[in-house]
Amino acid sequence: MLNDQDNTGKDTDVDTSRHVDKVDDQVDNQVDNPSTSIVGYWDIAFIHAFACKFLVLDDPALHPCPDFQPEDLEQALMSRTKNDLIDQLICCFTSNALNRKKIYDTATIRRGLFELLQAKIKASDFLLHFNPISGSTDFDTLEPIIKLEILRSLVEWQLEDCVAIRGLMEKHCRGNRYQESNPIDVLPVGIDSKKRVYWQFGDSTRLWREKQGAKTEERSQWEIVTNTLEELRTFTEEIAETKSRIEKQLYLNLANRVIPDIEESIAAREKVERKKQSKERLLALPFMNDPMTLRSRNRKPVSYRYDNVYDDGVEDDEYEELEDEATSAKTGIRSSRRIAQRDTSPQRTRSSSRLRSDNNESLEESASEHNSLLGVDDPMQTDSSPIVIIPSSIEL
């Protein structure tokens, strides 16, 4: 029994078993006991398998859904609070079912989902006769089994009404049913000696086991065999020594295909997670949060002209003096090098003549000073005999 709100807002008791168009004993039991856990229901496997096969294809006409594991979906459905995974799945599934070019967002998805459920109820294509999100009822506050039923119905409506998905099915399945490279084909992992079928989807470590009903009209029962990679390895080792031919094939499929693919996917996810954590640690450093100091607009632009090296703070006269000193220093270095080279040669060079003339001038100046001290104004006015000037400090 569920409580439904009519247009007046009053609660009305409804016996849903009288209004079910498709008889499903498993769903009826879940509706009668809404608090029952949904862990391990075949609907979870159905939704996850659909997402792994169709919504990972690179088709621009399909709105992709986020990557998730069966246990993630179970936890999100059991929660009574807003969940990002559920919101994204509802937006994706509803947009694909209605063939929308633009995906719904969280602000507009409620109206789109409500109208879709109303249309399916009118067409007798929905298990429940009433709209679960009518009135002020929020999807997140619904019972887990009701939310699961809506998600499963959305998957079925995508398979029936989505043009892009129908095109993929026509392309890969029609006339080529047994092709090995069919990306949307769903095949079991294997069968054991008791004719129980084993399923595994995507890169999930969950291994499902399907047990056929005892009677033809009974539905098959699904159960969880493994949830973690360690459990999957342990189960594989347990059937390694089996004598059954079909169980041996199950072992080979698990050991050679399923487990290596899962390990590779886990390694890839861990690598992405490490890069994400490394980036977060880098952004958390103090210097990464400081704003960058930009260059002032009033700052004088840098000039790479060598003639402007001494312009800042140096007057023109000082600049000329610096140039003269630099030129003199260069000239002196060059002259000394030339003198050193030419002194080794027997030829008389211009530089050596200049040095000798300078020495003679120095001697003449010294002689003039001594003549002035002796009272001789002009040595050229005396007689023609040469005058020898002997310094007083020299004794004859």
MARVO-444824 format. One line per 8 residues: number of its first residue (from 1); their letters; for each residue x, y, z of C-alpha. Coordinates in steps of 0.1 Angstrom, whole numbers, plus 5000, padded with zeros to 4 digits. Example, Ala and Ser with C-alpha at 12.3 -4.5 7.8 and 13.67 -1.06 7.14 Angstrom:
% MARVO-444824
1> AS> 5123,4955,5078; 5137,4989,5071;
% end
This chain:
% MARVO-444824
1> MLNDQDNT> 5000,5000,5000; 5013,5035,4991; 5000,5069,4998; 4993,5091,4968; 4983,5127,4966; 4954,5137,4943; 4950,5171,4928; 4934,5184,4960;
9> GKDTDVDT> 4965,5176,4980; 4947,5149,5002; 4964,5116,5008; 4946,5086,4993; 4953,5049,5000; 4958,5030,4968; 4962,4993,4963; 4988,4991,4936;
17> SRHVDKVD> 4984,4954,4930; 4950,4961,4913; 4965,4986,4889; 4997,4968,4877; 4997,4963,4839; 5027,4940,4839; 5026,4913,4865; 5060,4912,4883;
25> DQVDNQVD> 5060,4893,4916; 5094,4907,4926; 5084,4943,4922; 5051,4937,4939; 5069,4924,4970; 5092,4954,4969; 5062,4978,4967; 5045,4961,4996;
33> NPSTSIVG> 5077,4964,5016; 5093,4997,5006; 5119,4995,5033; 5134,4964,5018; 5171,4968,5008; 5176,4969,4970; 5212,4955,4972; 5216,4927,4947;
41> YWDIAFIH> 5184,4933,4927; 5187,4924,4890; 5175,4959,4881; 5208,4972,4893; 5226,4949,4870; 5203,4959,4841; 5209,4996,4846; 5247,4992,4850;
49> AFACKFLV> 5249,4969,4819; 5230,4994,4798; 5253,5023,4809; 5284,5002,4802; 5273,4992,4767; 5256,5022,4752; 5265,5054,4770; 5302,5049,4767;
57> LDDPALHP> 5301,5049,4729; 5314,5080,4712; 5281,5090,4697; 5273,5127,4696; 5235,5120,4695; 5237,5103,4729; 5241,5121,4762; 5268,5102,4782;
65> CPDFQPED> 5262,5093,4818; 5289,5094,4846; 5310,5064,4853; 5296,5044,4883; 5297,5010,4899; 5267,4989,4910; 5274,4996,4947; 5276,5033,4940;
73> LEQALMSR> 5241,5032,4925; 5227,5011,4954; 5241,5036,4979; 5227,5066,4960; 5192,5050,4957; 5192,5042,4994; 5200,5078,5004; 5171,5102,5011;
81> TKNDLIDQ> 5191,5132,5004; 5201,5149,4971; 5227,5129,4952; 5248,5140,4922; 5249,5105,4907; 5211,5101,4907; 5206,5137,4893; 5230,5130,4864;
89> LICCFTSN> 5215,5097,4856; 5180,5111,4856; 5190,5140,4833; 5209,5117,4809; 5182,5090,4807; 5153,5114,4803; 5171,5135,4777; 5179,5104,4756;
97> ALNRKKIY> 5144,5089,4760; 5129,5122,4747; 5155,5126,4719; 5166,5160,4732; 5196,5177,4716; 5203,5196,4748; 5205,5176,4780; 5183,5186,4809;
105> DTATIRRG> 5199,5203,4838; 5190,5199,4875; 5168,5230,4874; 5145,5217,4846; 5147,5179,4849; 5117,5176,4873; 5092,5190,4848; 5107,5169,4820;
113> LFELLQAK> 5105,5137,4840; 5070,5145,4853; 5057,5149,4817; 5074,5117,4805; 5059,5097,4833; 5025,5112,4826; 5028,5102,4789; 5039,5067,4798;
121> IKASDFLL> 5011,5062,4823; 4986,5073,4798; 5000,5048,4773; 4999,5020,4799; 5037,5017,4796; 5045,5023,4833; 5043,4997,4860; 5027,5021,4885;
129> HFNPISGS> 4994,5037,4876; 5003,5070,4894; 5030,5096,4889; 5054,5093,4919; 5067,5128,4916; 5033,5146,4914; 5025,5175,4936; 5053,5186,4958;
137> TDFDTLEP> 5069,5152,4961; 5106,5153,4954; 5124,5124,4937; 5151,5122,4964; 5125,5116,4991; 5109,5086,4973; 5114,5050,4986; 5145,5033,4971;
145> IIKLEILR> 5124,5007,4952; 5103,5034,4936; 5134,5053,4924; 5149,5021,4911; 5117,5013,4892; 5118,5047,4876; 5154,5043,4865; 5148,5009,4851;
153> SLVEWQLE> 5118,5021,4832; 5139,5050,4818; 5164,5024,4805; 5136,5005,4787; 5122,5037,4772; 5156,5046,4759; 5159,5012,4742; 5124,5017,4727;
161> DCVAIRGL> 5122,5054,4718; 5157,5068,4715; 5166,5072,4678; 5203,5071,4684; 5201,5038,4704; 5178,5022,4679; 5203,5032,4652; 5231,5015,4671;
169> MEKHCRGN> 5211,4984,4675; 5202,4983,4638; 5239,4988,4629; 5255,4962,4652; 5228,4936,4657; 5206,4933,4626; 5218,4906,4602; 5250,4902,4622;
177> RYQESNPI> 5240,4887,4654; 5271,4867,4662; 5298,4891,4651; 5327,4891,4676; 5333,4928,4675; 5298,4938,4685; 5303,4966,4711; 5268,4964,4725;
185> DVLPVGID> 5265,4927,4727; 5261,4913,4763; 5274,4878,4768; 5277,4859,4800; 5311,4851,4815; 5303,4814,4817; 5281,4786,4832; 5288,4763,4861;
193> SKKRVYWQ> 5279,4726,4864; 5245,4735,4879; 5236,4755,4848; 5238,4788,4867; 5249,4817,4845; 5276,4842,4856; 5276,4878,4845; 5300,4907,4848;
201> FGDSTRLW> 5297,4942,4832; 5322,4968,4824; 5351,4971,4848; 5331,4962,4879; 5344,4936,4903; 5309,4924,4910; 5301,4890,4897; 5265,4881,4893;
209> REKQGAKT> 5250,4846,4892; 5216,4840,4876; 5196,4810,4887; 5168,4799,4864; 5134,4794,4880; 5122,4759,4888; 5091,4764,4866; 5089,4779,4832;
217> EERSQWEI> 5067,4808,4843; 5089,4817,4872; 5114,4845,4868; 5151,4839,4873; 5168,4849,4905; 5200,4869,4907; 5225,4869,4934; 5259,4885,4941;
225> VTNTLEEL> 5289,4862,4940; 5318,4887,4945; 5320,4924,4953; 5358,4930,4954; 5388,4921,4933; 5401,4898,4961; 5368,4879,4963; 5369,4875,4925;
233> RTFTEEIA> 5404,4861,4926; 5395,4837,4954; 5364,4825,4935; 5385,4820,4904; 5411,4799,4923; 5383,4778,4938; 5372,4766,4903; 5407,4763,4889;
241> ETKSRIEK> 5408,4725,4896; 5373,4717,4884; 5368,4687,4862; 5337,4701,4844; 5344,4713,4809; 5320,4743,4811; 5333,4753,4845; 5369,4751,4831;
249> QLYLNLAN> 5358,4776,4804; 5344,4798,4831; 5377,4797,4849; 5396,4806,4817; 5374,4836,4810; 5378,4849,4845; 5415,4844,4847; 5425,4854,4812;
257> RVIPDIEE> 5400,4882,4803; 5379,4895,4832; 5405,4899,4859; 5433,4914,4837; 5408,4939,4823; 5396,4949,4857; 5432,4953,4870; 5441,4975,4841;
265> SIAAREKV> 5410,4997,4846; 5417,5000,4883; 5453,5011,4876; 5441,5037,4852; 5416,5051,4877; 5442,5052,4904; 5466,5071,4881; 5439,5097,4873;
273> ERKKQSKE> 5432,5100,4910; 5468,5105,4919; 5471,5133,4893; 5440,5149,4908; 5453,5147,4943; 5487,5161,4932; 5470,5190,4916; 5449,5197,4947;
281> RLLALPFM> 5480,5196,4969; 5498,5220,4945; 5468,5244,4946; 5468,5242,4984; 5503,5257,4987; 5504,5292,5001; 5522,5308,4972; 5497,5294,4947;
289> NDPMTLRS> 5469,5314,4964; 5487,5347,4964; 5477,5371,4936; 5503,5378,4909; 5519,5412,4911; 5515,5428,4877; 5540,5453,4862; 5530,5489,4867;
297> RNRKPVSY> 5518,5508,4837; 5540,5538,4846; 5571,5517,4846; 5596,5528,4819; 5599,5501,4793; 5632,5482,4790; 5654,5493,4762; 5679,5469,4747;
305> RYDNVYDD> 5698,5497,4727; 5735,5498,4739; 5738,5535,4733; 5713,5541,4761; 5731,5522,4788; 5744,5553,4806; 5715,5576,4799; 5698,5571,4833;
313> GVEDDEYE> 5712,5596,4859; 5743,5606,4838; 5748,5640,4822; 5761,5645,4787; 5795,5659,4799; 5800,5630,4823; 5791,5607,4795; 5817,5623,4772;
321> ELEDEATS> 5843,5620,4799; 5835,5584,4804; 5839,5578,4766; 5872,5597,4766; 5886,5576,4795; 5874,5544,4778; 5890,5555,4745; 5923,5565,4763;
329> AKTGIRSS> 5925,5532,4781; 5919,5513,4749; 5946,5534,4731; 5971,5530,4758; 5967,5492,4758; 5971,5491,4721; 6002,5514,4721; 6019,5493,4748;
337> RRIAQRDT> 6012,5462,4728; 6027,5478,4697; 6058,5490,4715; 6064,5456,4729; 6061,5441,4695; 6083,5467,4678; 6111,5468,4704; 6120,5433,4693;
345> SPQRTRSS> 6126,5444,4657; 6159,5462,4646; 6139,5489,4627; 6132,5523,4643; 6096,5528,4649; 6076,5559,4651; 6067,5552,4687; 6104,5548,4698;
353> SRLRSDNN> 6113,5581,4681; 6085,5599,4699; 6097,5585,4733; 6133,5598,4725; 6120,5632,4716; 6101,5634,4749; 6133,5625,4768; 6152,5653,4750;
361> ESLEESAS> 6126,5678,4758; 6128,5668,4795; 6166,5673,4795; 6163,5707,4779; 6138,5718,4805; 6162,5707,4833; 6191,5725,4816; 6171,5757,4814;
369> EHNSLLGV> 6163,5756,4851; 6200,5752,4860; 6211,5781,4837; 6186,5804,4853; 6200,5796,4886; 6236,5804,4874; 6225,5837,4859; 6227,5827,4823;
377> DDPMQTDS> 6197,5840,4806; 6204,5827,4771; 6232,5803,4764; 6230,5811,4727; 6242,5848,4734; 6276,5838,4748; 6306,5829,4727; 6305,5801,4703;
385> SPIVIIPS> 6322,5777,4728; 6298,5754,4742; 6289,5758,4778; 6287,5727,4799; 6264,5730,4829; 6274,5707,4857; 6249,5702,4884; 6262,5712,4918;
393> SIEL> 6255,5678,4932; 6281,5663,4909; 6317,5666,4921; 6344,5668,4895;
% end
